[in-house]
Amino acid sequence: MKKNKVAFQGELGAYSHIAINELFENPEIKTCATFEETFKVAFENEDYKIVIPLENSLAGRVADIHYLLPKYKLQIHAEHFQKVEHNLLAKENTKLEDIKYVRSHSQAIGQCQKLIMEKKYKTIISADTAGSAKELSDGKDNSIAAIASKLSAKIYKLKILKENIEDEKGNVTRFLIMGKSVQQPEYKKEKKYITTCIFRLKSEPAALYKSLGGFATNQVNMTKLESFSVKNTFAQTNFYLDFEGHIEEKSVQNALEELGFHTESLDILGVYEASDFRKN
């Protein structure tokens, strides 16, 4: 049986790695230093899928992703909502009272402020959570702990000093599973679908209002709409849009036709089944 080849940004043990383990059975995994490198892997090799974090329920959207989506125009094959649980990790012979510094990604540190303030830890920013665990494992300083996943503790042979140290429970990251090929599911009435597109409006008064009117008149529910600047300029704006429905549905076709009248560019990034998490 052919193994799934999957790439992600970060080190082994990252939350992207956990998502991959939940999505694929015994995959062949490739780690990448940056998100751009990750996108390039799938763009240059159709055999690879990539698992990319798009947004977090506490921290908001992940930087850089919205700029890479229109650049590489990979197709979204699925979505996945991953629960994020942070843990305080240390070297095997370390006690909680030995810790003076805590190392992790800036978002993870921001999400664990209660413990950090209570213990008066000094913080060290790393590129990612799993990377901080790897750095800790390679070092010799027992006064440093890392905030990372349980999988990171297992991979880098670290001890879990405290579990679930995040300030708020229910911390969830939405991931996109992407690839170069189009993998659009066949429309079935009993299933729910998400369609994702990126568009740029014509420069005309009320263009956004006019462009979205078709979604209202055709009863198509938009679940996400975000704007972001084009090529570091304030002169042009791209919009990222998620909405409920399949491109084979007449109502969706009508809404997209109306959208197309008012756009300079319109790219469908994927049609895929809605995650069961959306029912919660």
Phi, psi and omega in degrees: 000132182288130180285146171287131175261123186225134179243152175209164178271132177120186179263164175303137183101353178293164179295333173297322178296319178297317178299317179299318179297329178281333185269327187232145178268119176049057182282160170269114191256139175237126177266146182231147183287326184227165176293323180297317178299323179296313178300320181298325180303311181286327180294323184268345182220108184294344180288341184266139164256158174234148177244116190238129174284128182260318184202154179239143185296336179257318188266351180084204187286152180276129183301147175083331188298317183297334179278332180279333181301308178287336181292316184259338177051042172290158182265139176276122180264334182192169172235156181212133178255118185249124175291135181250119179235117183269146180225150177268114184251147179213170177292157194306320185265017184267141174255160182303322182288348178282342190282130175237336182234150175229133185243136174184181172295150184302322180293318179296319177298318178296333183271358181233037187291330183299312180292318182298317180290319181297318182270354181057043178286144169272143187255146176235120183276130176241169182292327178202167185294312181294325177298323178294324178292319179296316178299320179297316181297323181283339183272182183235005185271114181277000179270358181253136172241166178235149173257116183198187184275166175295327177297321177299318179300318181293314183294317187259012174056051178251160179264141176271110179280320178214136179264155173049061185268004180296146182296321182235135176281168181080023177283116186228139174248134175267125179251149171250135173260120189231159177199174183282327184279154175279124177231075184270123181290150176293138182289129174229128189302326185281351182259158177253141184231156172241136172245135181241135177217161173235133181221158175237129185280153168291152180277087181211153181301138176060028183299318181294315179301314181294319186294330183266356181300326180295333178289323178291311184292336180258009176057042176257123186274120175275131181255343180201132175219121180225147175249151175207146186292154180261124174050047175056035177233153176266359184283330181231151182225136169262154176238135174258131185224127168250137173215156180282134177132164181249144185297343178278349179281138183299320181298321179292318178300318179295317180296319180291326177296317178295319177300318183297331180299332190247013183242149171279325179214147180212115180240123174278118182269347179166150170235124188208160181292138176293137178295147176299338180301330181294343179281342184289000000 
